[in-house]
Amino acid sequence: MAGRGSGDIETAGGMSRILSGRAGLLLLVFALLVAQGLLSFQTERFRRHLSPAAKTTDARRGLLWQIGRHPAFTFGFRNVVADAAWLQAVQVSGSRRMSRDDYDRLDILLKTVGNLDPHFVVPYLLGGVILGDSPDHVEAALDTLERGRAYHPLEWRLPFYIGYIKYFSLGDPIGSGKAIEEASRIPGGPPYLPLLASRMLSEGREPETALALLDGILRQESDPVRIEVLKKRIREVVVERDIQELERAVEAFRRRNGEFPSTLADLVRNGFLPRLPAEPNGGRYILGPDGTVRSDRVSTRLRVFRPQ
């Protein structure tokens, strides 16, 4: 099958090329209806032997998933069905507040696209970034990227995004550095990759290193959904950087005065900081009675920065 190659065609352009008129659309509808009938007949035979939980999972995956596992049932409309699954995946991933069910559905849809059109590189990248943002779907994100590497061994962004997931989702700067090092050996990658890999391996738990990684990804990104995820992650890292700076100043205040400051403003009044940093999400930083600092907009600190 002639796939879309490694180009970043992120629309369903293949659909317009295949369906040139009303007759083609009617044929597609007929083909899908026939496919649904055939699949219902065949799957019902073994569904009777499944457990209730398995039947529920099978039903939630839907017709597109079943066709994705049996491409012969696309009746020559393989790319069209892949486009349909891709459009649904884009719609699901565009939600600002994705639930666990949304992440589950996105994983299924991306696997369907991969089964039908494995040479379309963009779904692998989308899956890596979006699924990796859910703690329950990190392994699915890594699996998506690894499957992409099998079909696109010369696409440097795939190991690069694996490094991103390992860093932010698994808290593993060493694994991240090794993945980025792999990306740096693929022709066509940006020249800053070897230096970034080196920083990950030596200074991976520093916020400035994390910001350098995110800046590298954002610089080559063009998809609005992935850009929004990356910008959110940048704000989280900026919060971590600010909290570390504030807590160092609080500790310096305690050593000099024998007690914690009453407010963060005391750090500025007593010369420990030139100014208080602005919370990047529009919130504020709050000083706790034990000298710790938190943001009122970010509930948990990123895993890579937690004490080991």
C-alpha positions as CSV (number, residue, x, y, z in Angstrom):
1,M,0.0,0.0,0.0
2,A,1.3,3.4,-0.8
3,G,1.4,5.2,2.6
4,R,1.7,8.9,3.3
5,G,5.4,8.4,4.0
6,S,7.0,10.6,6.6
7,G,5.3,13.8,5.6
8,D,3.4,15.7,8.2
9,I,0.0,15.6,6.4
10,E,-2.2,16.2,9.3
11,T,-5.5,16.5,7.5
12,A,-7.7,13.9,5.9
13,G,-6.5,14.9,2.4
14,G,-6.4,11.3,1.3
15,M,-10.2,11.2,1.6
16,S,-10.7,13.9,-1.0
17,R,-8.3,12.2,-3.4
18,I,-10.2,8.9,-3.2
19,L,-13.8,10.1,-3.2
20,S,-14.3,12.3,-6.2
21,G,-18.1,12.5,-6.2
22,R,-21.4,11.4,-4.8
23,A,-21.1,7.9,-6.3
24,G,-17.8,7.3,-4.4
25,L,-19.4,8.5,-1.2
26,L,-22.4,6.1,-1.6
27,L,-20.0,3.3,-2.4
28,L,-18.0,4.0,0.8
29,V,-21.2,4.0,2.9
30,F,-22.3,0.7,1.3
31,A,-18.9,-0.8,2.0
32,L,-18.9,0.2,5.6
33,L,-22.4,-1.2,6.1
34,V,-21.4,-4.5,4.5
35,A,-18.3,-4.6,6.6
36,Q,-20.3,-4.0,9.8
37,G,-22.7,-6.8,8.9
38,L,-19.9,-9.2,8.1
39,L,-18.0,-8.3,11.3
40,S,-21.1,-8.6,13.4
41,F,-21.8,-12.0,12.1
42,Q,-18.2,-13.3,12.5
43,T,-17.4,-11.7,15.9
44,E,-20.7,-12.8,17.5
45,R,-19.6,-16.4,17.1
46,F,-16.7,-16.0,19.5
47,R,-18.1,-13.2,21.6
48,R,-20.4,-15.8,23.2
49,H,-17.3,-17.4,24.8
50,L,-15.9,-14.1,26.2
51,S,-16.2,-12.9,29.8
52,P,-18.6,-10.0,30.5
53,A,-15.6,-7.7,31.0
54,A,-14.0,-8.7,27.6
55,K,-17.4,-8.2,25.9
56,T,-17.6,-4.7,27.3
57,T,-14.1,-3.8,26.2
58,D,-14.8,-5.2,22.7
59,A,-18.0,-3.1,22.4
60,R,-16.2,0.1,23.5
61,R,-13.5,-0.3,20.8
62,G,-16.1,-0.2,18.1
63,L,-16.3,-0.9,14.4
64,L,-13.2,1.0,13.3
65,W,-11.1,-1.0,15.7
66,Q,-12.4,-4.3,14.4
67,I,-11.8,-3.2,10.8
68,G,-8.3,-2.0,11.7
69,R,-7.5,-5.5,12.9
70,H,-8.9,-7.0,9.7
71,P,-7.9,-4.6,6.9
72,A,-9.4,-6.8,4.3
73,F,-12.8,-5.6,5.4
74,T,-12.1,-2.1,4.2
75,F,-12.9,-3.3,0.7
76,G,-10.3,-1.2,-1.0
77,F,-11.0,1.9,1.2
78,R,-8.1,1.3,3.6
79,N,-6.8,4.9,3.5
80,V,-10.3,6.2,3.8
81,V,-11.1,4.2,7.0
82,A,-7.7,5.2,8.4
83,D,-8.6,8.9,7.7
84,A,-11.9,8.4,9.5
85,A,-10.1,7.0,12.6
86,W,-7.5,9.8,12.4
87,L,-10.1,12.5,12.3
88,Q,-11.7,11.0,15.4
89,A,-8.3,10.9,17.1
90,V,-7.7,14.5,16.3
91,Q,-11.1,15.4,17.8
92,V,-10.5,13.4,21.0
93,S,-7.0,14.8,21.5
94,G,-8.2,18.4,21.0
95,S,-10.1,18.3,24.3
96,R,-8.7,20.6,26.9
97,R,-9.7,18.2,29.8
98,M,-9.3,14.6,28.7
99,S,-10.7,11.9,30.9
100,R,-9.3,8.4,31.3
101,D,-11.9,7.1,28.8
102,D,-10.7,9.8,26.3
103,Y,-7.1,8.6,26.6
104,D,-8.3,5.0,26.2
105,R,-10.2,5.9,23.1
106,L,-7.3,7.9,21.7
107,D,-5.0,4.9,22.2
108,I,-7.5,2.6,20.3
109,L,-7.9,5.1,17.5
110,L,-4.2,5.6,17.0
111,K,-3.6,1.8,16.9
112,T,-6.3,1.6,14.3
113,V,-4.7,4.2,12.1
114,G,-1.3,2.5,12.6
115,N,-2.8,-0.9,11.5
116,L,-4.3,0.5,8.4
117,D,-1.7,3.1,7.4
118,P,1.5,2.4,9.3
119,H,3.6,4.7,7.1
120,F,1.7,7.8,8.3
121,V,4.2,9.2,10.8
122,V,2.1,12.0,12.6
123,P,-0.2,9.7,14.6
124,Y,2.9,8.1,16.3
125,L,4.1,11.6,17.3
126,L,0.7,12.7,18.5
127,G,0.3,9.5,20.6
128,G,3.7,10.0,22.2
129,V,3.0,13.5,23.4
130,I,-0.7,13.2,24.3
131,L,-0.8,9.7,25.8
132,G,2.4,10.4,27.7
133,D,0.6,13.2,29.5
134,S,-1.6,10.7,31.3
135,P,0.1,8.7,34.1
136,D,-2.0,5.7,33.2
137,H,-1.0,5.7,29.6
138,V,2.8,6.2,29.6
139,E,3.4,2.6,28.5
140,A,0.9,3.1,25.6
141,A,2.8,6.3,24.6
142,L,6.1,4.5,24.5
143,D,4.6,1.6,22.7
144,T,3.1,4.0,20.1
145,L,6.5,5.6,19.5
146,E,8.3,2.3,19.3
147,R,5.9,1.0,16.7
148,G,6.5,4.2,14.8
149,R,10.3,3.5,14.8
150,A,9.7,0.1,13.2
151,Y,8.2,1.8,10.2
152,H,10.2,5.0,10.3
153,P,13.8,4.2,11.4
154,L,15.1,7.4,9.9
155,E,12.7,9.7,11.7
156,W,14.8,11.3,14.5
157,R,11.7,12.8,16.2
158,L,10.5,9.3,17.4
159,P,13.5,8.5,19.7
160,F,13.5,12.2,20.6
161,Y,9.9,12.0,21.9
162,I,10.8,8.7,23.6
163,G,13.4,10.8,25.5
164,Y,10.7,13.3,26.3
165,I,8.3,10.7,27.8
166,K,11.1,9.0,29.8
167,Y,12.1,12.3,31.2
168,F,8.8,13.9,32.2
169,S,6.5,10.9,32.6
170,L,9.0,8.3,34.1
171,G,11.4,10.7,35.8
172,D,14.3,9.0,34.1
173,P,16.9,11.5,32.8
174,I,19.4,8.8,32.1
175,G,17.0,6.9,29.8
176,S,16.0,10.2,28.3
177,G,19.6,11.1,27.5
178,K,20.2,7.7,25.9
179,A,17.1,8.1,23.7
180,I,18.1,11.6,22.6
181,E,21.6,10.3,21.9
182,E,20.0,7.7,19.6
183,A,18.1,10.5,17.9
184,S,21.3,12.5,17.4
185,R,22.8,9.7,15.3
186,I,20.0,9.8,12.8
187,P,20.8,12.0,9.7
188,G,18.7,15.2,9.5
189,G,18.3,15.8,13.2
190,P,19.1,19.3,14.6
191,P,22.7,20.0,15.6
192,Y,21.9,20.7,19.2
193,L,20.9,17.1,20.0
194,P,24.3,15.7,21.0
195,L,24.8,18.6,23.5
196,L,21.2,18.1,24.9
197,A,21.8,14.4,25.3
198,S,25.0,15.1,27.2
199,R,23.2,17.6,29.5
200,M,20.5,15.0,30.2
201,L,23.0,12.4,31.2
202,S,24.9,14.8,33.5
203,E,22.5,17.5,34.7
204,G,19.1,15.8,34.0
205,R,17.4,16.9,37.3
206,E,18.0,20.6,36.8
207,P,15.0,22.7,35.6
208,E,17.2,24.6,33.1
209,T,18.0,21.2,31.4
210,A,14.3,20.4,31.2
211,L,13.6,23.8,29.6
212,A,16.3,23.2,27.1
213,L,14.7,19.8,26.2
214,L,11.2,21.5,25.8
215,D,12.6,24.4,23.8
216,G,14.2,21.9,21.4
217,I,10.9,20.1,20.9
218,L,8.9,23.3,20.6
219,R,11.3,24.7,18.0
220,Q,10.5,21.9,15.5
221,E,6.8,21.4,16.4
222,S,4.0,22.6,14.1
223,D,0.9,20.8,15.4
224,P,-1.3,23.1,17.6
225,V,-2.4,20.3,19.9
226,R,1.1,19.2,20.6
227,I,2.3,22.8,21.0
228,E,-0.3,23.4,23.7
229,V,0.8,20.3,25.6
230,L,4.4,21.4,25.4
231,K,3.6,25.0,26.5
232,K,1.7,23.6,29.5
233,R,4.8,21.5,30.4
234,I,7.0,24.5,30.1
235,R,4.9,26.4,32.6
236,E,5.2,23.4,35.0
237,V,9.0,23.4,34.7
238,V,9.1,27.2,35.3
239,V,7.0,26.7,38.5
240,E,9.5,24.1,39.6
241,R,12.5,26.5,38.9
242,D,10.8,29.3,40.8
243,I,9.9,27.1,43.8
244,Q,13.5,25.9,44.0
245,E,14.8,29.5,43.9
246,L,12.3,30.6,46.5
247,E,13.0,27.7,48.9
248,R,16.8,28.4,48.7
249,A,16.1,32.0,49.6
250,V,13.8,30.9,52.5
251,E,16.5,28.6,53.8
252,A,19.1,31.4,53.6
253,F,16.7,33.6,55.5
254,R,16.3,30.9,58.2
255,R,20.0,30.5,58.6
256,R,20.5,34.2,59.2
257,N,17.5,35.0,61.3
258,G,16.9,31.7,63.1
259,E,13.3,31.4,61.8
260,F,11.4,31.2,58.5
261,P,10.1,34.5,57.0
262,S,6.4,35.4,57.6
263,T,5.8,36.0,54.0
264,L,7.6,35.6,50.7
265,A,7.7,39.4,50.4
266,D,10.1,39.3,53.4
267,L,12.7,37.8,51.1
268,V,12.7,40.9,48.9
269,R,12.6,43.3,51.8
270,N,15.6,41.7,53.4
271,G,17.7,41.4,50.2
272,F,17.5,37.7,49.6
273,L,15.8,38.2,46.3
274,P,15.6,41.1,43.9
275,R,11.9,40.4,43.2
276,L,9.4,37.7,43.6
277,P,8.9,35.6,40.4
278,A,5.5,35.7,38.7
279,E,3.6,32.4,38.7
280,P,3.3,31.5,35.0
281,N,-0.3,30.2,35.2
282,G,-1.6,33.5,36.6
283,G,-1.6,32.2,40.2
284,R,0.7,32.9,43.1
285,Y,3.3,31.2,45.2
286,I,2.4,30.4,48.8
287,L,4.8,29.9,51.7
288,G,4.0,27.1,54.1
289,P,4.8,27.1,57.9
290,D,7.5,24.6,57.3
291,G,9.4,26.7,54.8
292,T,8.2,24.9,51.7
293,V,6.7,26.8,48.8
294,R,3.9,25.8,46.5
295,S,1.9,27.2,43.6
296,D,-1.8,27.6,44.0
297,R,-2.3,26.5,40.4
298,V,0.0,23.4,40.2
299,S,-0.9,20.7,42.6
300,T,2.0,18.3,42.2
301,R,5.7,18.7,41.3
302,L,7.1,16.9,38.2
303,R,8.3,13.4,39.0
304,V,11.8,14.1,37.6
305,F,12.4,16.8,40.3
306,R,11.2,14.8,43.3
307,P,13.7,13.7,45.9
308,Q,15.3,10.4,45.0
